[in-house]
Amino acid sequence: MVKNIIVIGGNAAGPAAAAKAKRILPESNVILFEAGEFISTGTCELPYVLSGEIDDYKKIVFYDSKSFEEEKGVKVYTNSLVTNINRNSKTIEVINLITNQKFQFTYDKLILTTGSKANKLPDLPFSLNNVFTFKSVSDLIKIKNHIQRRNSNRVLIIGAGYIGIETSEALKKLDYEVILIEKEKLPLPDAEPEIQNLVFDSLDKNKILFYGNSKSIKYIYDNEKLKSISIDGWNYEIDFAIQTLGVKPNIDLAISSKIEIGNYGGIKVDSKLRTNDSNIFAAGDCIEVINKITNKNDYIPIATLAHEFGHIAGENAAGGNLIAKPIVKNIAVKIFDNIYEFVGLTLNQAIINKFNSLSVNAIVPNIIKVMPNSKNVFGKIIFDKSSMLILGASFYGGSEVIGFGDIISSFVHNKIKVTELAEVNYNYTPPSSPFVNLLSVLGRKVKKEIK
């Protein structure tokens, strides 16, 4: 009989798992441990709190220890680091990071939701008092405190992925001079080349100073502070820097416990989200998932996915029998006046995975041209010539591209052939949609391509 269910990690997956386990098995004792100060936070919203569009960070802290226990019936310990898992005795060791007291707890089922951790530059240490990561509410508070204490004008953003670009925009809204550097030639290095160029143009238009191919930057320190950088023969004084170099699975505890790790560096789980220890489940940004298109393991750290899989892990740890299904990657990011939407695989990823891949692309108005807010939107579809199934898609334009992405995701999920894009009856209303939908245009181009 399951009496004690312990969840390690308190961001997206952890609270979902703990609450679900308690609902399924209300007589059980469910405990959640979080090493940081906060649980149940919105991390995707961080740039918008930094910019002031969301006026208080507390609005993205959805529960504290007390409110979570009162509403969900789960005991929560924050500032509590789990340092060891003894799989033989089914116990964990915990240290309170405030008091340094050590405790031991026994579990019947354990759920690892340790999330991810920020990648860091080895030659830019965080012991410097003006160098930050930007992954958590705690990071946000440190940055905002630094801004309030000091008269800052110029910020360095390191890494031009999703978070780097969102952070650049947030600080530009605060009237900072923003320098954005990236080791690859163009921003969003994992995106299609056409998207990269469109994003570069957007950064340039909004006066973000972008440096690509920045592999030989010299960082100059003084008195535990980053003072300036030297790049391409130019020297810039820096008031503070934020590293936005992406994330990797936080698996230190799993490794020390001999939990099996996959090729992408995440915890390996089966379809029930069990690890190689039948009493230990895992969910969220610390695990690998099955990519529905490749049918292979993949690493897809997305908050909505972490929340969904947290529920599955929680129910199964409480005796349930849910299946975690393969995932279609579907992600969007706002870039100033545009949105980038990406589904599935890029053309390069499709080639790497040995698909017989082709692509078509188009640029059309997002609404009928005579309307005053009409502007162009870009779309690209990747498909397999043999099966005619969609492998991926990228869009860049207004908010309509999110709808395009969701339609493509449903095509991929249901294995609908790409040619059917030309057969859909799309809506038309002059203020909000074009006379001929971009997806229809792309579908027609596919038909021409395969003749």
TAURQUI-V448195 format. One record per backbone hydrogen bond with DSSP energy under -1.0 kcal/mol. NH is the residue of the N-H (numbers start at 1). CO is the residue of the C=O. E is the energy in kcal/mol with one decimal. If there is no record, write none. Layout:
<<NH | CO | E> <NH | CO | E>>
This chain:
<<5 | 29 | -2.3> <6 | 109 | -2.2> <7 | 31 | -2.9> <8 | 111 | -2.7> <9 | 33 | -3.2> <16 | 12 | -1.2> <17 | 13 | -2.7> <18 | 14 | -2.8> <19 | 15 | -2.6> <20 | 16 | -2.0> <21 | 17 | -2.5> <22 | 18 | -2.1> <23 | 19 | -1.9> <24 | 20 | -2.4> <25 | 21 | -2.4> <28 | 25 | -2.3> <29 | 3 | -3.9> <31 | 5 | -2.3> <32 | 75 | -2.9> <33 | 7 | -2.7> <34 | 77 | -2.7> <40 | 10 | -3.0> <42 | 60 | -2.4> <46 | 43 | -1.5> <49 | 45 | -1.2> <50 | 46 | -2.4> <51 | 47 | -1.9> <54 | 48 | -2.7> <59 | 56 | -2.0> <60 | 57 | -1.9> <61 | 58 | -1.2> <62 | 40 | -2.5> <68 | 64 | -2.5> <69 | 65 | -1.9> <70 | 66 | -2.5> <71 | 67 | -2.3> <72 | 68 | -2.9> <73 | 69 | -1.6> <75 | 30 | -1.9> <77 | 32 | -2.7> <79 | 36 | -3.0> <80 | 34 | -2.8> <81 | 95 | -2.4> <83 | 93 | -2.4> <84 | 93 | -1.2> <86 | 91 | -3.1> <90 | 86 | -1.3> <91 | 86 | -1.7> <92 | 105 | -2.5> <93 | 84 | -2.4> <94 | 103 | -2.7> <95 | 81 | -2.6> <96 | 101 | -3.0> <97 | 79 | -3.0> <100 | 96 | -2.8> <103 | 94 | -2.9> <105 | 92 | -2.1> <107 | 90 | -2.5> <108 | 4 | -3.2> <109 | 4 | -1.9> <110 | 279 | -2.7> <111 | 6 | -2.7> <112 | 281 | -3.2> <113 | 8 | -2.7> <117 | 248 | -2.7> <119 | 246 | -2.6> <124 | 121 | -1.4> <128 | 125 | -1.1> <129 | 224 | -2.7> <131 | 128 | -1.3> <132 | 241 | -2.3> <140 | 136 | -2.2> <141 | 137 | -2.5> <142 | 138 | -2.0> <143 | 139 | -2.3> <144 | 140 | -2.8> <145 | 141 | -2.5> <146 | 142 | -2.1> <147 | 143 | -2.5> <148 | 144 | -2.3> <149 | 145 | -1.9> <150 | 146 | -1.6> <152 | 150 | -1.2> <155 | 177 | -2.5> <156 | 240 | -2.1> <157 | 179 | -3.3> <158 | 242 | -2.5> <159 | 181 | -3.0> <165 | 161 | -2.3> <166 | 162 | -2.5> <167 | 163 | -2.8> <168 | 164 | -2.0> <169 | 165 | -2.3> <170 | 166 | -2.2> <171 | 167 | -2.3> <172 | 168 | -2.0> <173 | 169 | -2.0> <175 | 172 | -1.9> <176 | 171 | -2.2> <177 | 153 | -3.0> <179 | 155 | -2.6> <180 | 209 | -2.7> <181 | 157 | -2.6> <182 | 211 | -2.3> <188 | 160 | -2.9> <191 | 188 | -2.3> <196 | 192 | -2.3> <197 | 193 | -2.1> <198 | 194 | -1.8> <199 | 195 | -2.7> <200 | 196 | -2.4> <201 | 197 | -2.2> <202 | 198 | -1.8> <203 | 199 | -2.6> <204 | 200 | -2.5> <205 | 201 | -2.6> <206 | 202 | -1.7> <207 | 204 | -1.7> <208 | 203 | -2.7> <209 | 178 | -2.3> <211 | 180 | -2.6> <213 | 184 | -2.3> <214 | 182 | -2.3> <215 | 213 | -1.9> <218 | 230 | -2.2> <220 | 228 | -2.9> <222 | 225 | -2.5> <227 | 220 | -2.9> <228 | 220 | -1.5> <229 | 236 | -2.3> <230 | 218 | -2.2> <231 | 234 | -3.0> <234 | 231 | -2.7> <236 | 229 | -2.5> <238 | 227 | -2.9> <239 | 154 | -2.2> <240 | 154 | -1.1> <241 | 130 | -2.7> <242 | 156 | -2.7> <243 | 132 | -3.4> <244 | 158 | -2.9> <248 | 117 | -2.1> <250 | 115 | -2.8> <251 | 249 | -1.2> <255 | 251 | -2.9> <256 | 252 | -2.3> <257 | 253 | -1.2> <258 | 255 | -1.8> <259 | 254 | -2.9> <262 | 266 | -3.4> <265 | 262 | -1.5> <267 | 286 | -3.2> <268 | 260 | -2.3> <270 | 274 | -2.0> <273 | 270 | -2.1> <275 | 280 | -2.7> <280 | 277 | -2.3> <281 | 110 | -3.3> <282 | 273 | -2.0> <283 | 112 | -2.2> <287 | 284 | -1.8> <288 | 267 | -2.2> <289 | 298 | -2.5> <291 | 296 | -3.1> <292 | 327 | -2.7> <295 | 291 | -2.7> <298 | 289 | -2.5> <302 | 300 | -1.5> <306 | 302 | -2.3> <307 | 303 | -2.4> <308 | 304 | -2.2> <309 | 305 | -2.9> <310 | 306 | -2.1> <311 | 307 | -1.7> <312 | 308 | -1.5> <313 | 309 | -2.7> <314 | 310 | -2.5> <315 | 311 | -2.4> <316 | 312 | -2.5> <317 | 313 | -2.4> <318 | 314 | -1.1> <319 | 316 | -1.6> <320 | 315 | -2.7> <324 | 271 | -3.4> <327 | 290 | -3.3> <331 | 342 | -2.6> <333 | 340 | -2.2> <335 | 338 | -3.2> <338 | 335 | -2.0> <339 | 397 | -2.9> <340 | 333 | -2.8> <341 | 395 | -2.4> <342 | 331 | -3.0> <343 | 393 | -2.6> <344 | 329 | -2.6> <345 | 391 | -2.0> <350 | 346 | -2.3> <351 | 347 | -2.2> <352 | 348 | -2.4> <353 | 349 | -1.9> <354 | 351 | -1.9> <355 | 350 | -2.4> <357 | 355 | -1.9> <358 | 383 | -2.5> <360 | 381 | -1.8> <362 | 379 | -2.3> <364 | 377 | -2.0> <366 | 375 | -3.0> <368 | 433 | -1.1> <371 | 368 | -2.0> <374 | 371 | -1.6> <377 | 364 | -2.8> <378 | 396 | -2.7> <379 | 362 | -2.4> <380 | 394 | -2.3> <381 | 360 | -2.5> <382 | 392 | -3.2> <383 | 358 | -2.6> <384 | 389 | -2.6> <385 | 356 | -3.5> <388 | 384 | -2.8> <391 | 382 | -3.0> <392 | 382 | -1.7> <393 | 343 | -2.3> <394 | 380 | -2.2> <395 | 341 | -2.5> <396 | 378 | -2.1> <397 | 339 | -1.9> <401 | 398 | -1.9> <402 | 399 | -1.4> <404 | 400 | -1.7> <405 | 401 | -2.5> <406 | 402 | -2.1> <407 | 403 | -2.1> <408 | 404 | -2.5> <409 | 405 | -2.7> <410 | 406 | -2.0> <411 | 407 | -2.1> <412 | 408 | -2.6> <413 | 409 | -2.7> <414 | 410 | -2.2> <416 | 411 | -2.4> <418 | 388 | -3.1> <420 | 417 | -1.7> <421 | 418 | -1.9> <422 | 419 | -1.3> <423 | 420 | -1.4> <426 | 424 | -1.1> <432 | 429 | -2.0> <433 | 429 | -2.2> <441 | 437 | -2.1> <442 | 438 | -2.6> <443 | 439 | -2.3> <444 | 440 | -2.3> <445 | 441 | -2.1> <446 | 442 | -2.1> <447 | 443 | -1.8> <448 | 444 | -1.8> <449 | 445 | -2.3> <450 | 446 | -1.9>>
